[in-house]
């Protein structure tokens, strides 16, 4: 299973694009109305051997005219993936454009960013993903669960997000695809009890949560309550890329 994100001017247009590109088997995970009024959908699809061919075709279409100019080829590739202009300029400034193109982006990203993966192991740890609405908490959680399943690590899924329309149903659909049980909890006291119970049977526990506004005193009180009531739960803030 893979997750894709698309945006369109309306829900019917977005749904039509989903069906045209990925067919009836695609599962809508979540929807979000963007600040410009467009609709964003996160879609779960099965593995497709043609996707790598499609990606390569798009890459060649957008960069083929720059076969001998790595700078322009890099700029076209970053534009294809909608990388912000400031970051594009930084990448081009730091990149060693005289090398092999396949290694240029890898090398420059290693210099610009520090990557420190949490890793996947049978640690009995419980992680709660939090952050602003629409930053990709649920998407990150499902990708993490999928990687764990592939390594034969037993995952437990919990969600606190029972206030966002369709959030539980969307996550339940993905949990069903992964064949992982999903538990819905109403508050932090219930969360703590559920985590303690799950630890006896799960190698990794992942918790989805509602969007939190860092400028809201009510929302931020959640952190204080989490620390007091769920000392065994490790919070992770999810931020949008770029």
KAPEBEL-V78740 format. One record per residue. RES is the residue in three letters. PSI is psi in degrees with one decimal (NA if undefined). NEAR is the number of other ideal C-beta (glycine too) atoms within 12 Angstrom. D_CENTER is the distance of its C-alpha to the mean C-alpha in Angstrom with 2 decimals. Layout:
# KAPEBEL-V78740
RES;PSI;NEAR;D_CENTER, RES;PSI;NEAR;D_CENTER
This chain:
# KAPEBEL-V78740
UNK;140.0;30;13.16, UNK;153.4;27;10.53, UNK;133.8;32;7.97, UNK;149.3;28;9.34, UNK;130.3;31;9.53, UNK;159.6;31;13.18, UNK;148.9;26;15.48, UNK;171.8;26;19.16, UNK;-18.5;17;22.12, UNK;164.1;17;22.40, UNK;-48.1;21;21.03, UNK;-39.5;13;23.66, UNK;-41.0;17;22.89, UNK;-43.8;30;19.13, UNK;-40.3;21;20.13, UNK;-41.0;18;22.74, UNK;-40.4;25;20.45, UNK;-48.7;31;18.16, UNK;-38.7;20;21.38, UNK;-38.2;14;23.01, UNK;-44.2;22;20.31, UNK;-5.1;28;18.95, UNK;-174.8;15;21.77, UNK;-15.3;13;22.37, UNK;-12.4;19;20.24, UNK;139.7;29;16.93, UNK;125.0;31;15.43, UNK;117.3;32;14.20, UNK;-46.3;40;11.41, UNK;159.7;39;11.64, UNK;150.8;30;13.62, UNK;134.8;35;14.11, UNK;118.3;20;17.23, UNK;167.6;19;16.78, UNK;-25.3;11;19.49, UNK;6.4;11;21.33, UNK;-9.7;13;21.67, UNK;160.7;19;19.46, UNK;131.2;28;17.26, UNK;129.6;32;13.56, UNK;139.4;38;12.43, UNK;126.3;37;9.34, UNK;135.1;34;11.26, UNK;127.9;34;11.46, UNK;160.1;28;14.15, UNK;167.9;20;16.31, UNK;137.4;16;16.92, UNK;115.5;18;19.09, UNK;-17.8;10;21.45, UNK;-11.9;15;22.11, UNK;-39.5;17;18.66, UNK;-34.9;13;19.64, UNK;-42.8;12;22.89, UNK;-45.9;16;21.34, UNK;-42.3;19;19.19, UNK;-38.9;14;22.42, UNK;-45.3;15;24.42, UNK;-41.5;18;22.29, UNK;-47.1;24;22.49, UNK;-37.9;18;26.25, UNK;-38.4;15;26.78, UNK;-16.0;21;25.31, UNK;-8.6;28;26.80, UNK;-31.1;17;29.83, UNK;-6.8;13;32.24, UNK;41.1;21;31.56, UNK;-32.6;12;32.54, UNK;14.8;12;34.63, UNK;93.0;17;32.76, UNK;-31.6;26;29.67, UNK;-48.4;23;29.11, UNK;-34.6;21;29.01, UNK;-42.3;28;27.00, UNK;-42.7;37;24.35, UNK;-41.1;28;24.46, UNK;-40.0;26;24.09, UNK;-44.4;30;21.09, UNK;-36.2;30;19.26, UNK;-39.5;22;20.41, UNK;-37.7;19;19.08, UNK;12.4;22;15.50, UNK;38.9;15;16.38, UNK;132.7;24;16.47, UNK;149.0;15;18.44, UNK;-40.9;14;22.15, UNK;-41.0;12;22.65, UNK;-37.4;22;20.12, UNK;-44.9;27;21.62, UNK;-39.6;17;25.04, UNK;-41.8;20;24.19, UNK;-45.3;33;22.86, UNK;-34.6;28;26.02, UNK;-38.7;17;28.21, UNK;-19.1;20;27.01, UNK;145.2;30;26.74, UNK;88.7;21;29.68, UNK;-1.1;24;30.13, UNK;-10.1;12;33.15, UNK;-168.9;15;31.32, UNK;131.1;14;29.83, UNK;-35.6;26;27.14, UNK;-21.2;14;24.81, UNK;-12.2;17;24.82, UNK;-51.2;26;24.94, UNK;-41.5;31;21.27, UNK;-47.3;19;20.47, UNK;-43.2;21;23.39, UNK;-36.0;26;22.79, UNK;-34.5;21;19.17, UNK;-31.4;16;20.57, UNK;-37.3;17;23.20, UNK;-40.6;20;21.24, UNK;152.4;17;18.33, UNK;116.6;8;18.56, UNK;124.8;11;16.02, UNK;80.9;6;16.47, UNK;145.0;9;14.19, UNK;-34.0;18;14.68, UNK;162.3;16;15.61, UNK;119.3;24;16.00, UNK;164.9;15;19.47, UNK;76.7;17;21.69, UNK;-8.0;20;22.07, UNK;15.3;23;22.07, UNK;151.4;29;19.80, UNK;124.9;32;17.94, UNK;131.6;36;14.81, UNK;120.9;41;13.99, UNK;125.2;39;10.75, UNK;169.4;34;12.16, UNK;-174.8;30;12.25, UNK;156.5;22;13.13, UNK;138.5;30;12.45, UNK;7.6;29;9.94, UNK;-9.3;29;7.91, UNK;25.0;31;4.55, UNK;-50.2;41;6.13, UNK;-40.0;46;6.53, UNK;-45.6;34;3.52, UNK;-41.4;31;3.32, UNK;-44.7;45;6.88, UNK;-40.0;39;7.53, UNK;-40.9;28;6.64, UNK;-45.9;36;8.70, UNK;-39.8;41;11.22, UNK;-43.6;30;11.66, UNK;-40.1;24;12.49, UNK;-43.0;31;14.77, UNK;-39.2;27;16.45, UNK;-23.1;15;17.25, UNK;15.4;17;18.99, UNK;37.1;13;20.89, UNK;126.0;26;19.57, UNK;122.2;26;20.07, UNK;140.6;40;17.16, UNK;132.5;37;17.77, UNK;136.4;43;15.42, UNK;144.9;43;16.47, UNK;137.8;38;15.59, UNK;-6.9;42;17.47, UNK;80.3;35;16.17, UNK;14.4;24;19.27, UNK;-14.9;18;19.97, UNK;127.9;24;17.31, UNK;124.3;15;18.80, UNK;-0.1;20;17.40, UNK;-47.1;31;14.64, UNK;-43.7;28;16.50, UNK;-41.6;23;17.49, UNK;-44.5;33;14.11, UNK;-36.2;41;12.81, UNK;-38.9;28;16.27, UNK;-42.3;26;16.10, UNK;-39.4;39;13.16, UNK;-38.1;33;14.98, UNK;-40.2;19;18.05, UNK;-37.4;27;16.71, UNK;-9.0;31;15.87, UNK;47.3;15;19.20, UNK;136.0;34;17.98, UNK;139.6;24;19.71, UNK;130.4;36;18.05, UNK;130.1;30;20.11, UNK;126.3;25;20.19, UNK;152.8;32;21.86, UNK;-25.3;18;23.59, UNK;176.0;20;24.10, UNK;-30.2;29;23.81, UNK;-46.2;17;27.08, UNK;-36.5;21;25.91, UNK;-47.5;36;22.62, UNK;-43.4;28;24.74, UNK;-41.1;20;26.98, UNK;-41.8;33;24.25, UNK;-44.5;36;22.67, UNK;-38.3;23;26.19, UNK;-42.0;19;26.90, UNK;-31.0;31;23.77, UNK;-25.4;23;24.50, UNK;-15.4;13;27.58, UNK;-13.0;18;25.74, UNK;147.5;31;22.17, UNK;-23.8;25;21.19, UNK;135.1;36;17.80, UNK;124.8;44;16.81, UNK;133.5;48;13.38, UNK;123.9;46;13.71, UNK;150.9;44;11.80, UNK;167.3;42;13.71, UNK;160.7;32;14.82, UNK;138.8;28;14.22, UNK;137.6;32;16.80, UNK;113.5;18;18.99, UNK;-12.6;19;20.26, UNK;5.4;9;23.46, UNK;120.9;15;24.29, UNK;-36.0;12;26.60, UNK;-46.6;14;25.95, UNK;-42.3;22;22.18, UNK;-18.1;16;22.68, UNK;-19.6;17;25.27, UNK;-39.9;29;22.44, UNK;-44.6;24;21.95, UNK;-41.7;15;25.67, UNK;-37.9;23;25.80, UNK;-45.4;30;22.92, UNK;-37.6;18;24.82, UNK;-41.8;14;28.04, UNK;-21.0;23;27.16, UNK;65.5;32;24.37, UNK;-21.5;16;25.32, UNK;3.6;25;23.72, UNK;129.8;36;20.15, UNK;115.3;23;18.15, UNK;141.0;28;15.97, UNK;128.3;25;12.95, UNK;126.2;21;12.10, UNK;125.2;29;8.59, UNK;147.3;16;9.55, UNK;141.7;20;8.70, UNK;147.4;16;9.49, UNK;NA;17;13.16
